[in-house]
Structure formats: C-alpha cells, structure tokens
Amino acid sequence: MPRAKVKQKKKVSESINSLAGLFGPPPPRPTECPDCGSDSILPICYGLPGPEMQEKGRRHEIVLGGCVLSNPRWHCKDCFNSWPEDPPPKGLNGIPEWQRKHLAEKAAEYASLTADAALPPQHDEPTVENCWQRPDGRKVFLLRFPWGRMRIEKRFHLVPLGGTPVYDIRAGLPPMGADYARVHRQAALAAMRFERRPSA
Ligand SMILES: [Zn+2]
C-alpha cells in the first residue's frame, strides 16, 4: 500500500476512535450542577434527532445539542448552565486595529448602559431572580422576562488591551420577532441595577 494511503487510513481510524469516545458510554451523571447546585440535570444529545430523540426533547428528558458536536454534555434546568464548557478561544482574534476599535465600541456601550442605569427602570424591564460569581470571575444573572427566563454573564472583554465589562446572553432567547438588541440592553441594564442596588 502506498505510504500516503496508509497515513490517510490511520487518520481516519484515529478520528473514528475519537468519535467513539464522544459517542461511547456517557460519563457518570453528575449529582449536582457545578454552578448552582441544582439536581435538575439533563444530558445533552448531539446529532440529527430521530423520532425517539425528538420525543425525549419534547418531554424535556434530554437537551438537543444540534448537529455540531461540542464539549457540553450536561445542562442545568434551573440556571441554564451547560458543561464541561468549550475552551475559550486562544489569544485574540483579528488585527490589533480592529481589536482596539471593538474595545472602544464595547467601552462606549458600557458607558451608555451606566448612564441609563442611573434612570428609573422601565415598566417592562426583567427582574433578577438570582446572581452569583463564578470561580473564573464571570458573574451570572438569572433574569425573568414576561416571556421566560434568561441567563446572562458579565465578563471582562479583551483584557490584554485594557479590557471592558460586557454582558453576554448565555441562554434563554426572546420569542421570534422580538427586538434582540433591545432585549439584550434591558437584560444588561437589569443586571447593572442589581449590582448597584443599595444593599449590594
Ligand atoms: Zn445550575
């Protein structure tokens, strides 16, 4: 067999082995969510769902992870945490000028949020149900909107360039047709007001 072919064959069998690891016997079911301690944990199943998987998803016995395999195997029903997490992207993406522009935009966004947070809340702003600090420094906020719950996290963006705080939506999407940018801003404002409340 030509050398190139052998090499290719080895590569294929290696990738099959790694897939077998992913699809093989699932790791033991954790007893509690590492983030909030809840025992309402669901396995995340990847791949194109057949009828059985779809039914399990509908009954909320599993979470459908989609067709792109990633790290998280478990999902917490109470705080929407999914783990193990995918590793953060290595280094910074993009050219330095773009990064600086991006950082300036995020800093301006944060400054505008800060200004709005000083005003009284609007009637349809979400309420903060729970909030905690993760060991990795990210701060979690569980919010309740009229249409459902959302998990957002505050983290520092582009720290090597000076960094600015950003609020990311991690789970709980607004209904179809909602103004996503407005919902994101409302979520960030509610979190910011909660952080600044007098008892905090
Ligand atoms: Zn949890």
Boltz pocket constraint, residues with backbone or C-beta under 6 A from the ligand:
constraints:
  - pocket:
      binder: B
      contacts: [[A, 33], [A, 34], [A, 35], [A, 36], [A, 37], [A, 38], [A, 76], [A, 77], [A, 78], [A, 79], [A, 80], [A, 81]]
      max_distance: 6.0
